[in-house]
Amino acid sequence: MNTMTPDRTNNSIQHHNSGLRNDPGHRKGPEHLYNARLQNTERQIARLKALEKRQDKLDVIFMNRKAPERKASERKSPERPNANAGNHKTASGVRSKTSAHKSATGNRQERRNVSLRRHVDERRKTAHLKRQKFFEEENIRLENRAKRLAGKKKQNQARTYQMIAAAVGLILAGVFLEFLVPGSILKRKQIIPDTPIEEQTQLSEIQTDLFPPKEYDTLNGITEQQLLWDLLMDHFEGNKNAVLGVMCNLYCESEFKASNLEDYNNKIWEIEDNDYTELVNLQTIGKKDFLESRHIDQTNGYYNKNNLWVNKDGGYGYAQFTAYEKKERLYGFAENWFGPGGEGEDYKFNIGDAKMQAHFVVHLLESEEYKKMDHMIRTAQTAVDACYYWLKMYEIPHDPYNDGYYTLAFDRAASADEIEAACDHSD
């Protein structure tokens, strides 16, 4: 007899299949992995069903198997009148032998049937145990997979929450920094000077009385262009190509105007060069605001990852010094120039003074930091080469041609003949 009917087997298989399809952990995985796993499981189930059908067929064959038919000579013949009917002893003896033979044959067949039934039961029981073990292992695997997916989901949620918390922290830090240092993150709309306008005017008049004013562009009868030429010729020991390489770059940047503010900032700040310079000199625009290219209305810069201020515009002076470090060096040189013991100590502080900035350019070329650049410019064979070394090793501007400043050097050196004709009076 079967220990598991076909109906119960089909029900268990259907239940297992429905469990696979309805398992939320199974559906949440990639679709192709889920389909492959489901097909593999269905193939295994189909293989087990085929084995079970084959076993049932064998059971039917074994159960319906009959005892071997007797030989024709041993079959019971129909009763005929026996001539020796009177010999009862002989007939009864034959009948007793036939009955004994039948009994022995029946016993063997019964023992064989019992053995076959036992064998079939053991095979069916083994198949059932294998099938049950397979389903248990599959359920355990699916449960573990669902747990892993749930764990990954929790990790992703935790990571998302951490990112949101970090973003909120950065926003709050930015708001706090903007509150402490206005204009450090967002553009500052208005900065009210600490000193009222009337007091600033009085302070300016006092400073004018104490120190004689020094006019822009008044250099004892020579132009700013000529002053630069003379200083650079002395520095480069008469190498005109080196002098023209530096002066061509300064001409393209500021047209030899020491108080020149970047044209873009003239427009957005709505202020002229001399007015801006006067505000810096009077400390209405303080040193920090000057270094960070910040005006009364707004600024255009940011702090980098090293917490250093980066100017996006606000260039000033002969070389349109824009970077914080370069403007800081210019401002410090001006403080020493107009300070005690400086060449301009008898004059009031003037960040746009032509003579001071001309000496500052020479000071840069003589510094240890730009010693290599000074050597390359000094040994240049053409003005184009000198222009290229200045662009590549000091100014490092935006390259519109994107070819490593080669084309830009040719463009800037185009004014070399004009500058030489205006400044070189050696003939």
Phi, psi and omega in degrees: 000150181283136176277344177219122182284157178302325180297313181296322179297315179297320179298317181294322180292316178299318178299318179296317180297316179297325177296321179295318184284332183265355181293120183296327179293330181289320184285336186282347179282178176301143187297318184291324178293319179297314181296318179297316179296320180294318179296319179298318178295318180294323177296318179296319179296318179297323179295319178294321179295321179295318178298322180293319178296319178298320179295321178297320178296318177297322178299317181297318181296315181292321184287328183265007181287133182259164178290149179302136180292147180285162179291156182301330181287340182263353179295155180280122181273152179299152184291130177236154175300126184262128180293333180259035183302333180288346182270072184295329183295319182289319182293318180294326177296319179295318181296321180294324177294317181297317179297319179296319179297317179299317181297317179295318179296318179296322179295319178296317180296322180293318177297321179295318179296319178298317179297318179296317179298319179297317179298317179296318179297318179296317178299316180294320179295319178297316179297320179296318180295319177298315180297318179295319179295320178298313180297320179296316179296322179295319178295319178297317180297317179294320177296318178297320179295319178297322178294318178298316179297320178296320178296318177297321179297318178296320178297317179297318178297317179296319178295320178297316178298322178295319179295319178297317179297320178295319179296317178297320178298318178296319179297315180295322177296319178296319178296318180295318179295321178295326178292320180286316182237088181303136179090356181285330180248306182259161177293132181274123184283323184205130176239116182274120179302147179294328182262129178301160183299317182298316180294325177297320179296317179296320179297320179296320179294321179296315179297324178294323178292322183285319183238130179296136180294146178248114184287148173291152175063012176254100187234053178056042173087001177245158181274165176299322180298316180293323178298315178298316180302312183296315181295318181289326177296321176294320183291316184269010175056046174082007177282102185293325179299318179294316180297315181294326179298318179287316186289329176297321177292317179295324179295317179293332181277314189227356185056038177060044176242110184293332181264019185285123172264147181307134185303323180299320180285330172304323184282309186285332179268348179054058182213146178273165184301310184293324178294318178296317180298321180295321178295323177291319181295325181276000181068012171296319166261105186291176182300315181297317179294323178294316181294327181264015177052049183246134179245179182301325186273316188196173176224166180216075179203185182198165174267132179276186184294340177267013180062033176250140183286137179238121178273135176264345176199200180087026178299147184212144172094188183305310183265012183050057180299119186244315183299147182305314183295320181292319178292326178295321178293320177297315182295318178295321177296321179294321178297318177290324182297316182264003180273183179301129180084355179278166181294331180253031184293340179275001182241158178287159181300132181215103181293340182257020181288130185292316183294320179298315182290327177297317177292331178295321177299316178295322178299321178297316181294331181272351184287157181293328183296322183250030181295319180294317178298318180299321179293317181295318179293320182297327182262010181294140181270339179224164177293329178296317179298317180296320176300317183296316181295321178297315180295316187285327191250348178232300189289312180050060181276184173292134182260101183293337182266347176056043178231027177076031175073008180292308180294321179297323177296320177296318180299315183288328180287354180295338180269008184296316182297318180296317180294317180297319181294328182278335189247331186274108179245027182290334179287000000 
